[in-house]
Amino acid sequence: MSENEPSRGSTPPFPFTLVTLVDSGGPPEWARVWNALERLLDDAKGPAAFLEVPADGAAHDQVLAAVSAVPPEMKKVLVLGIGGSGLGARAALSALKPLQRGPGAREVRVLSNVDPVTVADAMAWFDPADTLLNVVTKSGGTVETLSQFALFADRIRSRGGDDALARGVVVTTGPGEGTMRKVSSSLGCPTLDVPPAVGGRFSVLTPVGLFPVALAGHDTEKLLAGARRVVDGIRGPDRAVQPAIRSAAHHFDLMGRGVSVRVLWPYCDRLASLGDWFCQLWAESLGKKGDSGRVGQTPLRALGSTDQHSLLQLFMEGPREHCLTFMTVGEPWPAMPVPDFTSLEPALGEFAGKDLCQVFDALGQGTMAALVQEGRPLARIHVPRLDEESLGALFAHFEVETALAGYLLEINPFDQPGVETGKLFAHGLLGRPGMDDYRRQAQALLTEEKES
């Protein structure tokens, strides 16, 4: 063991466990890991401000006050937000759905895309008399969110005038002169602040995610407490055994060995949206042009046991470019014993009397065993109880892991320059003043028939 390699020690009690079942790489470069971690922690007051979010009591108090101020007749909530402004809330709402909710819990939906059919379906569900509109855009100028807002705001105003807009809209946005900040000021509606140094994909534990989750009746203090355990852990004396640090080092090593696809495979439908949230976090943070060339790893969300019947064949016998992280969950599961139908067919006796969760678990265990036998890089995260505290820890775990992997890759994990050009072309095509050149360039680039 080198002097820089951490001892395993005793893992402190934690809301989940992470075990590497197959590690086909080499030992991590621990000196490099610790240097990257120190740089990350030093940036907590700057670009890595997401590390400060779980301890931001003032922001949480602002959220709880805003929830208390929502008129009691508002029994439903529609969140308008795309990317980091919507994925985290959707992940949390789905993961926590089976839990008992507090008094005054609302039905909360998240609308992200501007597909007209999807928007029309949301408008059919939306009733200005009983549905609060939460508009989420850090920049204040997101095309999808602004166009959605205009549609729903028109519905509210046509039913109750400008006073109804002031009562029926809450805006979550960043500081500055963004469009929605100006709109909220004109309307006089409540406004929640997104910390300026926290990027959208790292914002789930800010008012971006906390407000919808609190409105749904879930305990946001427990959510933040779980996240604090992760952040405190990477700062404390037991940081050598923290899952986020070990996983970042593991995946940095795999990327260096050409493992270009990372599969997050929850065996729990409630975590499917968490997988979608992770895909944005990992891809947008790490897919960059670094000093030594292009870096990154393509994230892919699978779902058990569904994708045993589709993607598993590729993972077993396809190119050795995949590493996999399984996610398994303990309680709560509803009791659902499988009835005995051996009188119809003796083969049905395999399941008779077993609880359905036993069948589900066996399918996951079997898939992991097959991948281990094949020697595929495989890790497992197990959550004994999926509740607010463990979910907060998972959010913080993946945020820390992603940011630390970015520092190890020596790129900026907090920007996204690759998505900006497409936005400029879209603004040009929509006719934004002063952007005619972008419209012309986009039209020229997309012209199918060009003169030879």
TIDREN-809969 format. One record per residue (C-alpha): x, y, z; residue in three letters. Coordinates in steps of 0.2 Angstrom, whole numbers. Layout:
- X / Y / Z / ALA
...
// end
This chain:
- 0 / 0 / 0 / MET
- 7 / 17 / -5 / SER
- 8 / 31 / 7 / GLU
- -5 / 40 / -3 / ASN
- -18 / 26 / -3 / GLU
- -32 / 27 / 10 / PRO
- -35 / 13 / 22 / SER
- -52 / 5 / 21 / ARG
- -56 / 9 / 39 / GLY
- -73 / 7 / 45 / SER
- -87 / 14 / 34 / THR
- -97 / 26 / 45 / PRO
- -116 / 23 / 45 / PRO
- -123 / 30 / 29 / PHE
- -140 / 30 / 20 / PRO
- -133 / 19 / 6 / PHE
- -119 / 7 / 2 / THR
- -108 / 7 / -13 / LEU
- -98 / -9 / -17 / VAL
- -87 / -12 / -32 / THR
- -90 / -30 / -38 / LEU
- -79 / -30 / -53 / VAL
- -65 / -17 / -55 / ASP
- -55 / -21 / -71 / SER
- -44 / -5 / -69 / GLY
- -29 / -2 / -60 / GLY
- -27 / 6 / -42 / PRO
- -32 / 24 / -41 / PRO
- -18 / 37 / -41 / GLU
- -23 / 43 / -24 / TRP
- -11 / 58 / -23 / ALA
- -20 / 65 / -39 / ARG
- -37 / 61 / -31 / VAL
- -32 / 71 / -15 / TRP
- -26 / 85 / -25 / ASN
- -41 / 86 / -35 / ALA
- -52 / 85 / -20 / LEU
- -43 / 99 / -11 / GLU
- -46 / 110 / -27 / ARG
- -64 / 106 / -27 / LEU
- -66 / 110 / -8 / LEU
- -56 / 126 / -10 / ASP
- -69 / 131 / -24 / ASP
- -84 / 129 / -13 / ALA
- -86 / 148 / -11 / LYS
- -85 / 149 / -30 / GLY
- -88 / 138 / -45 / PRO
- -91 / 123 / -33 / ALA
- -104 / 132 / -23 / ALA
- -116 / 117 / -24 / PHE
- -106 / 111 / -9 / LEU
- -113 / 125 / 2 / GLU
- -131 / 122 / -3 / VAL
- -136 / 108 / 9 / PRO
- -131 / 120 / 24 / ALA
- -140 / 135 / 17 / ASP
- -154 / 137 / 30 / GLY
- -159 / 154 / 24 / ALA
- -164 / 148 / 7 / ALA
- -173 / 133 / 15 / HIS
- -183 / 145 / 26 / ASP
- -187 / 155 / 10 / GLN
- -194 / 140 / 2 / VAL
- -204 / 135 / 18 / LEU
- -211 / 152 / 19 / ALA
- -216 / 152 / 1 / ALA
- -225 / 135 / 3 / VAL
- -235 / 142 / 18 / SER
- -240 / 157 / 8 / ALA
- -248 / 147 / -6 / VAL
- -267 / 149 / -6 / PRO
- -276 / 134 / 1 / PRO
- -287 / 132 / -14 / GLU
- -271 / 128 / -24 / MET
- -272 / 109 / -23 / LYS
- -261 / 106 / -38 / LYS
- -245 / 113 / -45 / VAL
- -237 / 113 / -62 / LEU
- -219 / 116 / -63 / VAL
- -212 / 123 / -79 / LEU
- -193 / 119 / -81 / GLY
- -182 / 110 / -93 / ILE
- -165 / 102 / -90 / GLY
- -158 / 105 / -72 / GLY
- -174 / 116 / -69 / SER
- -185 / 101 / -70 / GLY
- -176 / 85 / -70 / LEU
- -171 / 85 / -51 / GLY
- -189 / 89 / -45 / ALA
- -196 / 76 / -56 / ARG
- -183 / 63 / -49 / ALA
- -187 / 67 / -31 / ALA
- -206 / 67 / -34 / LEU
- -205 / 50 / -42 / SER
- -193 / 42 / -29 / ALA
- -203 / 48 / -14 / LEU
- -220 / 45 / -21 / LYS
- -225 / 30 / -10 / PRO
- -220 / 39 / 6 / LEU
- -233 / 46 / 18 / GLN
- -235 / 64 / 14 / ARG
- -238 / 79 / 26 / GLY
- -254 / 89 / 28 / PRO
- -258 / 100 / 14 / GLY
- -249 / 90 / 1 / ALA
- -252 / 95 / -17 / ARG
- -252 / 85 / -33 / GLU
- -236 / 91 / -42 / VAL
- -232 / 89 / -61 / ARG
- -217 / 94 / -70 / VAL
- -218 / 100 / -88 / LEU
- -201 / 101 / -97 / SER
- -203 / 99 / -116 / ASN
- -212 / 110 / -128 / VAL
- -219 / 96 / -139 / ASP
- -236 / 103 / -143 / PRO
- -245 / 87 / -139 / VAL
- -237 / 86 / -122 / THR
- -241 / 104 / -118 / VAL
- -259 / 102 / -124 / ALA
- -261 / 87 / -112 / ASP
- -254 / 98 / -97 / ALA
- -266 / 112 / -102 / MET
- -281 / 100 / -101 / ALA
- -275 / 95 / -83 / TRP
- -271 / 113 / -78 / PHE
- -286 / 123 / -70 / ASP
- -281 / 141 / -64 / PRO
- -294 / 140 / -50 / ALA
- -284 / 126 / -41 / ASP
- -267 / 125 / -49 / THR
- -252 / 135 / -45 / LEU
- -239 / 138 / -59 / LEU
- -221 / 137 / -54 / ASN
- -209 / 144 / -67 / VAL
- -191 / 139 / -65 / VAL
- -177 / 146 / -76 / THR
- -161 / 151 / -68 / LYS
- -156 / 162 / -83 / SER
- -173 / 169 / -84 / GLY
- -173 / 167 / -103 / GLY
- -175 / 149 / -107 / THR
- -185 / 148 / -123 / VAL
- -195 / 132 / -119 / GLU
- -200 / 139 / -102 / THR
- -204 / 157 / -108 / LEU
- -215 / 150 / -122 / SER
- -224 / 138 / -110 / GLN
- -226 / 152 / -97 / PHE
- -235 / 163 / -110 / ALA
- -247 / 149 / -114 / LEU
- -252 / 146 / -96 / PHE
- -251 / 164 / -90 / ALA
- -264 / 168 / -104 / ASP
- -275 / 154 / -97 / ARG
- -274 / 162 / -79 / ILE
- -276 / 180 / -85 / ARG
- -291 / 176 / -96 / SER
- -300 / 168 / -80 / ARG
- -295 / 180 / -67 / GLY
- -285 / 195 / -74 / GLY
- -268 / 201 / -68 / ASP
- -273 / 199 / -50 / ASP
- -275 / 180 / -53 / ALA
- -257 / 180 / -61 / LEU
- -250 / 188 / -45 / ALA
- -258 / 175 / -34 / ARG
- -256 / 160 / -46 / GLY
- -238 / 161 / -51 / VAL
- -222 / 158 / -41 / VAL
- -206 / 161 / -51 / VAL
- -189 / 153 / -47 / THR
- -175 / 162 / -55 / THR
- -157 / 169 / -54 / GLY
- -152 / 186 / -49 / PRO
- -150 / 200 / -62 / GLY
- -160 / 206 / -77 / GLU
- -167 / 190 / -84 / GLY
- -184 / 190 / -92 / THR
- -193 / 180 / -79 / MET
- -186 / 191 / -65 / ARG
- -193 / 206 / -74 / LYS
- -209 / 197 / -77 / VAL
- -211 / 193 / -59 / SER
- -207 / 211 / -54 / SER
- -221 / 217 / -65 / SER
- -233 / 204 / -59 / LEU
- -229 / 206 / -41 / GLY
- -229 / 187 / -38 / CYS
- -218 / 178 / -26 / PRO
- -200 / 175 / -32 / THR
- -188 / 162 / -26 / LEU
- -169 / 164 / -29 / ASP
- -157 / 152 / -37 / VAL
- -140 / 155 / -30 / PRO
- -130 / 163 / -44 / PRO
- -115 / 152 / -43 / ALA
- -125 / 135 / -43 / VAL
- -127 / 128 / -61 / GLY
- -144 / 122 / -66 / GLY
- -139 / 103 / -66 / ARG
- -132 / 105 / -48 / PHE
- -147 / 115 / -42 / SER
- -159 / 101 / -36 / VAL
- -156 / 105 / -17 / LEU
- -159 / 124 / -20 / THR
- -177 / 131 / -21 / PRO
- -177 / 124 / -39 / VAL
- -181 / 107 / -32 / GLY
- -185 / 110 / -14 / LEU
- -201 / 121 / -17 / PHE
- -210 / 107 / -28 / PRO
- -204 / 94 / -16 / VAL
- -211 / 103 / -1 / ALA
- -227 / 107 / -10 / LEU
- -229 / 88 / -13 / ALA
- -229 / 86 / 6 / GLY
- -211 / 78 / 8 / HIS
- -199 / 83 / 22 / ASP
- -186 / 94 / 14 / THR
- -176 / 96 / 30 / GLU
- -172 / 77 / 29 / LYS
- -168 / 79 / 11 / LEU
- -155 / 92 / 15 / LEU
- -149 / 82 / 30 / ALA
- -145 / 67 / 19 / GLY
- -135 / 78 / 7 / ALA
- -125 / 86 / 22 / ARG
- -119 / 69 / 27 / ARG
- -111 / 67 / 10 / VAL
- -103 / 84 / 10 / VAL
- -98 / 83 / 28 / ASP
- -90 / 66 / 24 / GLY
- -79 / 72 / 10 / ILE
- -72 / 86 / 22 / ARG
- -70 / 75 / 37 / GLY
- -57 / 62 / 43 / PRO
- -66 / 47 / 36 / ASP
- -66 / 54 / 18 / ARG
- -55 / 40 / 12 / ALA
- -70 / 28 / 13 / VAL
- -83 / 40 / 6 / GLN
- -92 / 32 / -9 / PRO
- -92 / 48 / -20 / ALA
- -73 / 50 / -19 / ILE
- -70 / 31 / -22 / ARG
- -82 / 31 / -37 / SER
- -75 / 47 / -45 / ALA
- -57 / 39 / -44 / ALA
- -64 / 22 / -51 / HIS
- -73 / 30 / -66 / HIS
- -58 / 42 / -69 / PHE
- -47 / 27 / -71 / ASP
- -60 / 18 / -82 / LEU
- -61 / 33 / -94 / MET
- -42 / 33 / -95 / GLY
- -43 / 15 / -101 / ARG
- -56 / 18 / -115 / GLY
- -72 / 14 / -105 / VAL
- -83 / 27 / -114 / SER
- -100 / 22 / -108 / VAL
- -107 / 23 / -90 / ARG
- -123 / 14 / -87 / VAL
- -133 / 18 / -72 / LEU
- -145 / 4 / -69 / TRP
- -158 / 6 / -56 / PRO
- -169 / -9 / -51 / TYR
- -183 / 2 / -45 / CYS
- -195 / 11 / -57 / ASP
- -196 / 26 / -44 / ARG
- -177 / 29 / -48 / LEU
- -179 / 30 / -67 / ALA
- -181 / 49 / -67 / SER
- -165 / 49 / -55 / LEU
- -156 / 41 / -69 / GLY
- -162 / 54 / -82 / ASP
- -156 / 67 / -70 / TRP
- -139 / 59 / -68 / PHE
- -137 / 58 / -87 / CYS
- -138 / 76 / -89 / GLN
- -126 / 79 / -74 / LEU
- -113 / 67 / -80 / TRP
- -114 / 71 / -99 / ALA
- -115 / 90 / -98 / GLU
- -102 / 91 / -84 / SER
- -89 / 80 / -91 / LEU
- -91 / 80 / -110 / GLY
- -78 / 94 / -114 / LYS
- -63 / 99 / -125 / LYS
- -49 / 97 / -112 / GLY
- -31 / 103 / -114 / ASP
- -26 / 85 / -119 / SER
- -41 / 82 / -131 / GLY
- -59 / 78 / -130 / ARG
- -64 / 69 / -114 / VAL
- -80 / 63 / -106 / GLY
- -90 / 47 / -104 / GLN
- -108 / 44 / -112 / THR
- -121 / 41 / -98 / PRO
- -135 / 28 / -102 / LEU
- -149 / 25 / -90 / ARG
- -156 / 7 / -90 / ALA
- -170 / 0 / -80 / LEU
- -172 / -16 / -71 / GLY
- -179 / -29 / -75 / SER
- -185 / -21 / -91 / THR
- -168 / -19 / -99 / ASP
- -163 / -37 / -96 / GLN
- -173 / -40 / -111 / HIS
- -166 / -27 / -122 / SER
- -149 / -19 / -117 / LEU
- -141 / -33 / -107 / LEU
- -136 / -43 / -123 / GLN
- -125 / -28 / -128 / LEU
- -118 / -26 / -111 / PHE
- -114 / -45 / -110 / MET
- -106 / -48 / -127 / GLU
- -104 / -31 / -136 / GLY
- -89 / -20 / -136 / PRO
- -80 / -19 / -119 / ARG
- -84 / 0 / -118 / GLU
- -97 / -1 / -104 / HIS
- -96 / 1 / -85 / CYS
- -111 / -2 / -75 / LEU
- -118 / 5 / -58 / THR
- -133 / -5 / -52 / PHE
- -145 / 3 / -39 / MET
- -155 / -8 / -28 / THR
- -168 / -3 / -15 / VAL
- -175 / -10 / 1 / GLY
- -191 / -4 / 9 / GLU
- -204 / 2 / 6 / PRO
- -211 / -12 / -5 / TRP
- -229 / -17 / -4 / PRO
- -232 / -35 / 1 / ALA
- -238 / -44 / -14 / MET
- -236 / -63 / -13 / PRO
- -238 / -73 / -29 / VAL
- -253 / -85 / -29 / PRO
- -251 / -103 / -31 / ASP
- -256 / -108 / -49 / PHE
- -247 / -125 / -50 / THR
- -264 / -133 / -53 / SER
- -264 / -125 / -70 / LEU
- -245 / -128 / -74 / GLU
- -232 / -135 / -62 / PRO
- -219 / -123 / -69 / ALA
- -228 / -109 / -60 / LEU
- -223 / -117 / -43 / GLY
- -206 / -108 / -45 / GLU
- -215 / -92 / -39 / PHE
- -229 / -98 / -29 / ALA
- -229 / -91 / -11 / GLY
- -214 / -79 / -15 / LYS
- -217 / -61 / -13 / ASP
- -215 / -51 / -29 / LEU
- -201 / -41 / -22 / CYS
- -191 / -58 / -20 / GLN
- -194 / -62 / -39 / VAL
- -188 / -44 / -43 / PHE
- -173 / -45 / -32 / ASP
- -168 / -62 / -40 / ALA
- -169 / -55 / -57 / LEU
- -157 / -41 / -52 / GLY
- -145 / -53 / -43 / GLN
- -145 / -64 / -58 / GLY
- -141 / -50 / -70 / THR
- -127 / -44 / -59 / MET
- -120 / -62 / -57 / ALA
- -119 / -64 / -76 / ALA
- -110 / -47 / -78 / LEU
- -98 / -52 / -64 / VAL
- -94 / -69 / -73 / GLN
- -91 / -59 / -89 / GLU
- -79 / -48 / -81 / GLY
- -88 / -32 / -84 / ARG
- -84 / -17 / -73 / PRO
- -98 / -16 / -61 / LEU
- -103 / -7 / -45 / ALA
- -118 / -8 / -34 / ARG
- -127 / 5 / -24 / ILE
- -139 / -2 / -11 / HIS
- -152 / 10 / -3 / VAL
- -160 / 0 / 12 / PRO
- -174 / 13 / 13 / ARG
- -178 / 25 / 0 / LEU
- -184 / 40 / 9 / ASP
- -180 / 59 / 10 / GLU
- -163 / 57 / 19 / GLU
- -156 / 43 / 8 / SER
- -162 / 53 / -8 / LEU
- -154 / 69 / -2 / GLY
- -138 / 58 / 0 / ALA
- -139 / 51 / -17 / LEU
- -141 / 68 / -25 / PHE
- -126 / 75 / -16 / ALA
- -116 / 59 / -20 / HIS
- -118 / 60 / -38 / PHE
- -115 / 79 / -38 / GLU
- -99 / 77 / -28 / VAL
- -93 / 62 / -39 / GLU
- -96 / 71 / -55 / THR
- -88 / 87 / -50 / ALA
- -73 / 78 / -43 / LEU
- -71 / 67 / -59 / ALA
- -71 / 84 / -69 / GLY
- -57 / 90 / -58 / TYR
- -47 / 74 / -61 / LEU
- -50 / 76 / -79 / LEU
- -43 / 94 / -77 / GLU
- -59 / 102 / -86 / ILE
- -72 / 114 / -79 / ASN
- -87 / 103 / -74 / PRO
- -98 / 118 / -71 / PHE
- -99 / 126 / -89 / ASP
- -108 / 120 / -105 / GLN
- -101 / 129 / -119 / PRO
- -106 / 115 / -131 / GLY
- -125 / 119 / -130 / VAL
- -124 / 138 / -132 / GLU
- -122 / 138 / -151 / THR
- -138 / 129 / -154 / GLY
- -147 / 141 / -143 / LYS
- -141 / 156 / -153 / LEU
- -146 / 148 / -169 / PHE
- -164 / 145 / -161 / ALA
- -165 / 163 / -156 / HIS
- -161 / 168 / -174 / GLY
- -174 / 157 / -181 / LEU
- -187 / 163 / -169 / LEU
- -183 / 181 / -175 / GLY
- -174 / 189 / -159 / ARG
- -168 / 206 / -164 / PRO
- -150 / 207 / -169 / GLY
- -148 / 189 / -172 / MET
- -152 / 188 / -191 / ASP
- -134 / 182 / -195 / ASP
- -138 / 166 / -184 / TYR
- -154 / 163 / -193 / ARG
- -146 / 164 / -210 / ARG
- -132 / 153 / -204 / GLN
- -144 / 140 / -198 / ALA
- -154 / 140 / -213 / GLN
- -138 / 138 / -224 / ALA
- -132 / 124 / -214 / LEU
- -148 / 114 / -214 / LEU
- -152 / 117 / -233 / THR
- -154 / 100 / -240 / GLU
- -150 / 104 / -258 / GLU
- -135 / 114 / -261 / LYS
- -128 / 120 / -278 / GLU
- -113 / 110 / -283 / SER
// end
